[in-house]
Amino acid sequence: MKAPAPILRSPPFPGTPAAVAAVSAAGTAASARTSLSAQETERARRIMRDIVAERIGGAFWAAGRSSPWTRIARPGPIAAHGDEELGLLGWMAGAEIAWTSPGRFADIAKDGLPDPLERAVTTWLIDAVDYRDPYSGRPVSIEAAIEQLAFWARAIGRNRGIAVAVGIAGWKRREVEAMLWPGEPLIFARSTDEAVRNAVAARGAIAVWPSKAPRGLDEAAAARGITVHPVEDGFLRSAGLGSDCHPPHSIILDRTGIHLDPTRTSDLEAMIAATPDNPVLLARAERLMRDLIDKGISKYASGGRPYERPVSGRRIVLVAGQVEDDLSVRLGAAGVQGNLDLIRRARAVEPDAYLIFKPHPDVDAGHRRGRIADAQAFDHVDAVVRDVPMASLLDSVDAVHVLTSLTGFEALIRGCEVVTHGQPFYAGWGLTRDLAPPIERRGQNVTKAQLVAATLILYPRYLDPVTKLPFPPEILVERLAAQPEPQETLLTRLRRFQGRLRRGFAGAGGRA
């Protein structure tokens, strides 16, 4: 006979089958414990403390009055029938429970034997339930399941208040919805009127992809008192290009500003400045850096052949090309006029170096602006490289010159010297050589581990490409290393064909 449904269970994440998301399954029906060893009693108490502290159990993801923890927090006794999970959760939280009928929890509560709550927890949360890791399917302990549910509870909590998403391309809506899910359906809108109308009705905020924002959104939302939060790709994005329609495995949503805009503060900037000197968090950041280096992971790819230094006895310097109409370039270029200007400036700073230029893959694919002819580049650089993965290249150069590119951040992780010509989020913290005007708000120096903890652990939201479940960055690194080549679809092949056509037309125009 099967036991009742587990009290510690997974949220109904959009787009993921319940069997895939499950952290628990009912096992064989347990007999009520009548006694526990000292070790079992102490374990039950630790489990209770963790459940209450993390506010998990039952439909913990539900908002407002629907959450069991909202009901538990109300003053006065809780009326619950003998099998009601609210009764057990409230009992664990120290509330007074008025049992209204017999049942599996009430019967233990009233049997007169020692440690009734600890026995109820051991019987119905440990003995009667099988726990699993949703990402691998392997069996795990109840403690690991609690940790997983606590992670999801925090992820859902970060999304509370978001009601509408707008400017999200259809091919990545499933992934964005899973990463922004606030515990209830997220509404996707196509226009300013639709977005504002739904946000007003739901009394929530709007999440928008800035480059795809419908006209007049900010003004219309402000007029109705609706907050708009920008959403962008995360820093460990995917194995394939976004411009080729490969969905993101991570995004960021910023409630203060946006990390791409150096003229105002952002959630990321605040996180970097206030990253706690927490040994556990910083040790985690150090391990994450080592994994990124060991597995050759960068924003868009992993693995790849090592890049052999082309000359000896000279300083090898990489210049990272960018998309010239990218939001980070428009907001943070600090006077640099595109890729050609960047390599000119890099050569002026590095007159004797062996200078390598790597065009941005979106530009090279023909999807975005910023392409410069190799002949123009060779007026200032010694080599142009395209087919070398960024991680392999960074492992072989001495320094990197960037405008606002994430390449500079990846180079910092790998111990390269980084020279910034623009004002990226990682400049101004004492880790880079900055040639643009300083950002006065970033007055203090931080360690590399603090920068990585804020940028890769605390700030983004991540999604498992296999299960479509929110998960931490460490597992994404494992996934990217296991499948460095992106999965092909009809849409990605069509996008690459479009890019080749654009490059062909651009070349024909240049020859004409």
C-alpha positions in Angstrom: 0.0 0.0 0.0 1.3 3.5 -0.9 1.7 6.2 1.6 -0.2 9.5 1.1 1.3 12.3 -1.1 4.5 13.7 0.3 4.3 16.9 2.3 7.7 18.0 0.9 7.0 18.2 -2.9 8.0 20.2 -5.9 6.2 23.2 -7.3 4.3 22.8 -10.6 6.9 24.4 -12.8 5.5 25.5 -16.2 6.6 23.4 -19.1 8.1 20.5 -16.9 6.2 17.3 -16.3 5.5 16.6 -12.6 7.4 13.3 -12.7 10.5 15.1 -14.0 10.4 17.9 -11.4 9.5 15.6 -8.5 11.9 15.6 -5.5 9.7 13.0 -3.7 7.4 10.1 -4.2 5.2 8.2 -1.8 6.9 5.1 -0.6 5.4 2.1 1.2 2.9 3.1 3.8 4.7 3.5 7.2 3.6 2.3 10.6 3.5 5.1 13.1 6.7 5.2 15.2 6.2 4.7 18.9 9.8 5.4 19.9 12.9 6.9 18.4 16.6 6.7 19.2 18.4 9.8 20.4 20.0 10.2 16.9 16.6 9.9 15.2 15.1 12.4 17.5 17.9 14.9 16.9 17.7 14.4 13.1 13.9 15.0 13.2 14.5 18.2 15.1 17.1 19.4 12.6 14.7 18.6 9.7 11.9 20.5 11.4 14.1 23.6 12.0 15.2 23.6 8.4 11.6 23.2 7.0 10.3 26.1 9.2 13.3 28.3 8.5 12.9 27.9 4.7 9.1 27.9 4.7 8.8 24.9 2.5 6.2 22.0 2.7 2.8 21.8 1.2 2.0 24.4 -1.6 4.7 26.7 -0.3 5.0 28.4 -3.7 1.4 29.8 -3.6 1.1 33.5 -3.1 -0.6 35.4 -0.3 -3.4 33.7 1.6 -3.1 30.5 -0.4 0.3 29.8 1.1 0.2 27.4 4.1 2.8 29.6 5.8 0.6 32.7 5.6 -2.1 30.7 7.4 0.4 29.4 10.0 1.6 33.0 10.7 -1.9 34.2 11.7 -2.5 34.5 15.5 -4.6 31.9 17.3 -4.9 28.1 17.0 -5.1 26.3 13.7 -8.0 24.0 13.1 -6.9 21.0 11.1 -8.3 17.6 10.5 -6.1 14.7 11.5 -4.5 14.0 8.1 -4.2 17.7 7.1 -0.6 18.7 6.2 -1.3 22.2 7.4 -1.6 20.7 10.9 1.8 19.1 10.8 3.5 22.2 9.3 1.9 24.4 11.9 2.8 22.0 14.6 6.5 22.1 13.5 6.3 25.9 13.5 5.1 25.9 17.1 1.5 26.9 16.4 -1.3 25.6 18.6 -3.2 22.9 16.6 -6.9 22.1 17.2 -7.2 18.7 15.7 -10.8 18.3 14.4 -10.7 14.6 13.5 -8.6 11.5 13.9 -5.8 10.9 11.4 -2.2 10.1 10.9 -0.9 13.3 12.5 -3.6 13.8 15.2 -3.3 10.1 16.3 0.4 10.6 17.1 -0.2 13.9 18.7 -2.7 12.4 21.1 -1.1 9.0 21.8 0.6 10.1 25.0 4.0 8.8 24.1 7.2 10.8 24.2 8.4 13.1 21.4 5.2 13.0 19.3 6.2 15.7 16.8 9.6 14.1 16.2 7.8 10.7 15.7 5.3 12.2 13.3 8.1 13.8 11.2 10.2 10.6 11.2 7.2 8.4 10.2 5.6 10.6 7.5 8.5 12.6 6.1 11.3 10.1 6.3 10.0 6.5 6.5 7.1 6.9 4.1 8.8 8.9 1.4 11.5 8.3 -1.3 13.5 11.4 -2.3 15.3 12.1 -5.6 17.5 14.6 -7.3 15.3 16.0 -10.1 18.3 16.7 -12.3 19.8 13.2 -12.3 17.0 11.1 -11.0 19.2 9.6 -8.4 18.0 8.8 -4.8 18.9 11.5 -2.2 18.4 12.1 1.5 15.5 14.2 2.9 18.2 16.8 3.8 19.2 17.1 0.1 15.5 17.4 -0.9 15.0 20.2 1.7 18.0 22.0 0.3 16.6 21.7 -3.2 13.1 23.0 -2.2 14.7 25.8 -0.3 16.6 26.8 -3.5 13.3 26.8 -5.5 11.5 28.8 -2.8 14.1 31.5 -2.9 14.0 31.5 -6.7 10.2 31.9 -6.8 10.4 34.5 -4.1 12.7 36.6 -6.2 10.0 36.6 -8.9 7.2 37.7 -6.7 5.4 40.7 -8.1 6.2 40.0 -11.7 2.9 39.6 -13.6 3.6 40.4 -17.3 6.5 39.8 -19.7 6.7 41.7 -23.0 9.2 41.8 -25.8 10.1 38.1 -25.3 10.5 36.2 -28.6 8.3 33.2 -29.0 11.3 30.8 -29.4 12.5 31.5 -25.8 9.3 32.1 -24.0 9.2 28.7 -22.4 12.6 29.2 -20.9 12.0 32.8 -19.7 8.7 31.8 -18.2 10.3 29.0 -16.2 13.0 31.4 -14.9 10.6 34.2 -14.1 7.7 32.1 -12.7 6.3 33.8 -9.6 4.3 30.8 -8.5 1.3 31.7 -10.7 0.8 32.1 -14.4 3.0 34.7 -16.1 1.2 36.7 -18.8 3.0 37.3 -22.1 2.0 40.5 -23.9 2.8 41.8 -27.4 2.0 45.5 -27.1 2.3 48.3 -24.6 -1.5 48.5 -24.1 -1.8 44.8 -23.5 1.1 44.7 -21.1 0.0 47.7 -19.0 -3.7 46.6 -18.9 -2.7 43.1 -17.6 -0.2 44.5 -15.1 -2.8 46.8 -13.7 -5.4 44.0 -13.4 -2.8 41.7 -11.7 -1.3 44.5 -9.6 2.1 43.4 -10.7 5.2 44.6 -12.5 6.2 44.1 -16.1 9.4 42.3 -17.2 10.7 43.5 -20.6 13.5 42.6 -23.0 14.9 46.1 -23.6 15.9 45.7 -27.2 12.4 44.4 -28.0 10.4 46.8 -25.9 7.2 48.1 -27.5 7.1 51.8 -28.1 5.9 53.9 -25.2 6.0 51.2 -22.6 7.9 53.1 -19.9 5.7 56.2 -20.2 2.4 54.2 -20.3 3.5 52.0 -17.4 4.6 55.0 -15.3 1.3 56.8 -15.9 -0.5 53.8 -14.3 2.0 53.4 -11.5 3.4 50.1 -13.0 7.0 49.2 -12.5 9.0 47.9 -15.5 12.1 45.7 -15.0 14.6 44.9 -17.7 15.5 41.3 -18.6 18.6 40.2 -20.4 20.7 37.1 -21.2 22.8 35.8 -18.3 26.5 35.4 -18.3 26.6 31.7 -18.9 24.0 31.7 -21.7 24.0 28.6 -23.8 26.1 26.3 -26.1 24.8 28.2 -29.1 24.2 31.8 -30.1 21.1 33.7 -29.1 21.1 35.2 -32.6 20.8 31.7 -34.0 17.6 31.2 -31.8 19.2 28.9 -29.2 17.1 29.6 -26.0 19.0 31.0 -23.0 20.0 28.8 -20.0 20.2 31.9 -17.9 18.8 35.4 -17.6 19.0 38.4 -15.3 16.2 40.6 -14.1 17.2 43.9 -12.5 14.7 45.7 -10.2 17.0 48.8 -9.7 18.5 49.5 -13.2 20.5 47.3 -15.5 24.1 46.2 -15.3 24.7 47.4 -18.8 24.1 51.0 -17.9 27.0 52.7 -16.1 25.1 55.9 -15.6 23.0 54.5 -12.8 23.2 51.8 -10.1 21.9 48.3 -10.6 21.1 45.2 -8.6 24.4 43.7 -9.7 26.4 46.8 -8.8 24.8 46.8 -5.3 25.5 43.0 -4.9 29.2 43.4 -5.9 29.6 46.3 -3.4 27.8 44.4 -0.6 28.9 40.8 -1.3 29.3 39.4 2.2 32.6 38.1 3.4 30.9 34.7 3.7 33.4 31.9 3.7 30.9 29.4 2.3 29.8 31.7 -0.6 33.3 32.7 -1.5 34.6 29.1 -1.4 31.7 28.3 -3.8 32.8 31.1 -6.1 36.4 29.9 -6.1 35.2 26.4 -7.0 33.0 27.8 -9.7 35.9 29.7 -11.2 38.1 26.5 -11.2 35.3 24.5 -12.9 34.9 27.2 -15.6 38.6 27.1 -16.3 39.0 23.3 -16.1 36.0 22.7 -18.4 36.8 25.5 -20.8 33.4 27.2 -20.4 32.6 30.7 -21.7 29.3 32.5 -22.4 28.4 30.6 -25.6 30.5 27.5 -25.7 32.7 25.0 -24.0 35.7 22.9 -24.9 37.6 23.3 -28.1 41.2 22.9 -29.2 43.9 24.7 -27.3 45.2 27.9 -28.9 48.9 27.8 -29.5 50.8 31.0 -28.9 51.7 32.3 -32.4 55.1 33.9 -31.4 57.5 33.8 -28.6 59.2 36.7 -26.8 56.3 39.0 -27.4 53.3 40.0 -25.3 50.1 38.4 -26.8 47.1 40.6 -26.5 43.5 39.9 -27.5 41.0 42.5 -28.6 37.4 41.3 -28.3 35.0 42.6 -30.9 31.4 43.5 -30.0 28.0 44.1 -31.5 28.1 47.8 -32.2 24.4 48.4 -31.5 24.3 46.3 -28.4 22.8 48.0 -25.4 25.9 47.7 -23.3 27.9 49.5 -26.1 25.3 52.2 -26.6 25.3 52.9 -22.9 28.9 52.2 -21.8 31.2 52.9 -24.8 32.6 56.1 -23.2 33.3 57.6 -26.6 34.8 54.6 -28.4 33.3 54.6 -31.9 32.9 50.9 -32.7 35.2 47.9 -33.3 37.6 49.7 -35.6 38.2 52.5 -33.1 38.7 49.9 -30.4 41.5 48.1 -32.2 43.1 51.4 -33.1 43.1 52.4 -29.4 44.4 49.0 -28.3 47.3 49.3 -30.7 48.1 52.7 -29.3 48.3 51.3 -25.8 50.1 48.1 -27.0 52.5 49.3 -29.7 54.9 46.3 -29.4 52.4 43.5 -28.7 51.2 40.7 -31.0 47.6 41.9 -31.3 44.8 39.4 -32.1 41.3 40.5 -33.0 38.3 38.2 -32.5 35.1 39.4 -34.0 31.9 38.9 -32.1 30.2 35.6 -33.1 26.8 37.3 -33.7 28.5 39.8 -36.0 30.4 37.1 -37.8 27.2 35.1 -38.2 25.7 38.0 -40.1 23.0 38.8 -37.5 24.2 42.0 -35.9 26.1 45.2 -36.7 29.8 45.7 -36.2 31.5 43.9 -39.0 34.8 45.3 -40.3 36.8 44.0 -43.2 39.8 41.9 -42.3 41.9 44.2 -44.5 41.0 47.2 -42.2 41.7 45.2 -39.1 45.1 44.2 -40.4 46.1 47.8 -40.5 46.2 47.6 -36.7 46.4 43.9 -35.6 48.6 41.0 -36.3 45.9 38.3 -36.6 42.1 37.9 -36.9 40.8 34.6 -35.3 37.3 33.2 -35.6 37.4 29.4 -35.1 39.1 29.3 -31.7 36.8 29.0 -28.7 37.0 32.0 -26.4 38.0 30.0 -23.4 40.9 28.4 -25.2 42.0 31.8 -26.5 41.9 33.4 -23.0 44.0 30.6 -21.6 46.8 31.5 -24.0 47.0 35.3 -24.1 48.7 37.7 -21.7 46.1 40.5 -21.7 42.7 41.4 -23.1 41.4 44.8 -24.3 37.6 45.2 -24.3 35.0 47.9 -24.7 32.2 46.5 -22.5 32.4 42.8 -23.5 31.8 39.9 -21.1 35.1 38.6 -22.4 36.8 40.9 -20.0 35.0 39.3 -17.0 35.9 35.8 -18.4 39.5 36.9 -18.8 39.6 38.0 -15.1 38.4 34.6 -14.0 41.3 33.1 -16.0 43.9 35.4 -14.5 44.5 37.6 -17.6 45.3 41.3 -17.4 42.2 43.2 -18.5 42.2 46.7 -20.0 38.8 48.3 -20.4 38.1 51.1 -22.9 34.4 51.4 -21.9 32.6 51.1 -18.6 31.5 47.4 -18.1 30.0 46.2 -14.9 33.3 44.7 -13.7 35.3 47.9 -14.2 36.1 50.2 -11.3 36.5 47.5 -8.6 40.3 47.4 -8.6 40.6 44.3 -10.8 41.0 45.9 -14.2 43.1 48.7 -15.9 40.4 51.2 -16.8 41.0 53.8 -19.5 37.5 55.3 -19.5 36.4 58.0 -16.9 36.0 56.3 -13.5 32.5 55.5 -12.1 32.7 57.2 -8.7 30.0 54.9 -7.1 32.5 52.0 -7.4 34.9 53.4 -4.9 36.0 50.2 -3.1 38.1 47.3 -4.2 36.7 43.8 -4.2 38.3 40.4 -4.5 37.8 38.3 -7.6 35.8 35.8 -5.6 33.4 38.5 -4.4 32.9 39.7 -8.0 32.2 36.1 -9.2 29.9 35.4 -6.3 27.7 38.4 -7.1 27.9 38.0 -10.9 27.5 34.3 -11.4 25.8 33.1 -8.2 23.6 35.8 -6.7 22.5 37.9 -9.7 21.3 35.5 -12.6 18.5 33.0 -12.8 19.5 29.6 -14.4 17.5 26.9 -16.1 18.4 23.3 -16.8 18.4 22.7 -20.5 17.5 19.1 -19.9 14.7 19.2 -17.3 13.7 22.9 -17.8 13.9 23.4 -14.0 15.6 26.3 -12.2 19.0 25.2 -10.9 22.3 26.6 -9.7 25.2 27.6 -12.0 27.4 24.7 -11.0 25.0 22.2 -12.6 24.9 24.4 -15.8 28.7 24.2 -16.0 28.4 20.4 -15.9 25.7 20.4 -18.6 27.6 22.7 -20.9 30.8 20.6 -20.5 28.8 17.4 -21.3 27.3 18.9 -24.5 29.5 21.6 -25.8 27.8 21.6 -29.2 24.3 23.1 -29.4 21.3 21.0 -30.5 20.2 21.8 -34.0 16.6 22.7 -34.9 14.9 23.8 -38.1 14.8 27.4 -36.6 18.5 27.5 -35.8 19.4 26.2 -39.3 17.1 28.9 -40.9 18.8 31.6 -38.8 22.2 30.6 -39.9 21.1 30.6 -43.5 19.7 34.1 -43.1 23.1 35.2 -41.6 25.0 33.8 -44.6 22.7 35.7 -46.9 23.3 39.0 -45.0 27.0 38.4 -45.1 26.8 37.8 -48.8 24.8 40.9 -49.5 27.2 43.0 -47.3 30.2 41.6 -49.3 28.5 42.3 -52.6 27.7 45.9 -51.5 31.3 46.4 -50.4 32.6 45.2 -53.8 30.2 47.3 -55.7 
